[in-house]
Amino acid sequence: MFLTRIFQYIRGYLVITVTGKYPERFFNVCAGRHILIWDLFPCSQTVFRCAVSNRGFRLLPSVVKKTGVQIKIVKKCGLPVVLKRLKKRKWFVAGLTVFFLLLIVLNQFIWKIELSGCETVSASRVQEALSECGLKVGAFRPFLDEKHLQNQMLIKIPELAWLWADKSGSKVTVQVKERVLKPEIFDKNAFCNIEANKDGVIDSMIVKSGIPMVALGDTVRKGDMLVSGLILSEKGVEPRKVQSEAEIYARVWYEKTKAFSLWNQVVNETGKKEKKYTLHLFGWNLNLFLHDESKFAEYTEEVKEHELSVFGRYLGLGFTNRVYSETVTSYEKMSEESMAQSGALEIEAMFDEEATANAKKKESRMSYTVLDEDTIEVTVIAEYIEDIAKKTYIE
Amino acid sequence: MRKKKEKNIAGKISGFLDVPLDIVADVPRITINDNRELTVENYKSIEGYEPEEIRLRSKNYRIIISGRNLQIVAITDEEILVRGTICGVLLDLS
């Protein structure tokens, strides 16, 4: 039905009223003569309103004569009517054509570059390299060869493992994947000892090669030799050097003391909002406000970007909406116990960062002292079991 | 009598061959989608049309569609499509 409607709109149709004693007869005769009629509705008992195609309307006079009804054109609809109307408005059509032509031409350029995936490599460095490779705002889109750009970029920035450039209209989305640095591989032929990289008490040892210099339960300090790669012979044979290999787990203690204020900061929104718009027109940004700063002393900022795209293709037009919400900061006093708990969690998070990745936390103790009525000092002692082995070359 | 005999033969053929009756015999086929859309195929003519009632003539009986805001959306020599709030369909054999 929908397709039929589109077809009828393109061909053009008329809305008519049929007046007579028996209008139903008129419709029966029309149906019999294959004259397509749709959207039939009775206005009163003798007046009906319906739509008929231009071709069908030309066949109506004989039907009218036969059935004795009167027909009246209410409205002419469809594409031919619109085109006829547009013929009288030449300048409007010219303007519309120029607009679409400009849109098509300007759409052939790149107006926006989105970059994502930068972690250690700075975004500005990647952008600079991209512009050197030809991908910059204002570049001609058909000339952009993604494969060539990808190869050039990977040569220019060795830290990148992969790069994707995806064109969608006037926007290019560049995704980068950084190279994972290869771990330090010890030379197979080199000789080495194993030293402790942290203070602790030996908990367990797995020595695969070398002579262990410590026993379970020994206390070691950072830099102490744990496994020796130099094997001495008692029978007067020359000492033999090996590459020590061992996993040495020790109980390592971390201790930290930090002062915390009992006054907790609470930020509340007042409900007042300020909106600022920036228009993006083919690479140019047009601010629709005078002052960059918000009129509020304290605020939170929310940025929403809207892009005009057709079938997922960016057209180079868009706007940014910045919403500033006014906030009020107030302070509320927390209990010593709850502040100590949250402070301990913060300190423990620091320990987790300091410990090696595969370290396991065994236990943690927290204590606090009240410095004054507004401040407490939290001390946390945590015990971890972690591998403290570190290889060092034998000179 | 003859009409009845014809109908019986058509009915028997359709039953024997597993063919829908509206293909073998020239009988109306009424399709209702929810209570909003109704299609009648193989009708003969419109007898009366009001927003609350549409009367159609078929080969053997009259089809009376009752409802509210009934609109004939499309009409051809074989098929008629009605939209609106359909309350009932009555087959008047008299």
Boltz contact constraints between the chains, C-beta under 6 A:
constraints:
  - contact:
      token1: [A, 24]
      token2: [B, 46]
      max_distance: 6.0
  - contact:
      token1: [A, 24]
      token2: [B, 49]
      max_distance: 6.0
  - contact:
      token1: [A, 27]
      token2: [B, 46]
      max_distance: 6.0
  - contact:
      token1: [A, 28]
      token2: [B, 45]
      max_distance: 6.0
  - contact:
      token1: [A, 28]
      token2: [B, 46]
      max_distance: 6.0
  - contact:
      token1: [A, 31]
      token2: [B, 75]
      max_distance: 6.0
  - contact:
      token1: [A, 31]
      token2: [B, 76]
      max_distance: 6.0
  - contact:
      token1: [A, 31]
      token2: [B, 77]
      max_distance: 6.0
  - contact:
      token1: [A, 32]
      token2: [B, 77]
      max_distance: 6.0
  - contact:
      token1: [A, 37]
      token2: [B, 75]
      max_distance: 6.0
  - contact:
      token1: [A, 38]
      token2: [B, 74]
      max_distance: 6.0
  - contact:
      token1: [A, 40]
      token2: [B, 72]
      max_distance: 6.0
  - contact:
      token1: [A, 41]
      token2: [B, 71]
      max_distance: 6.0
  - contact:
      token1: [A, 42]
      token2: [B, 49]
      max_distance: 6.0
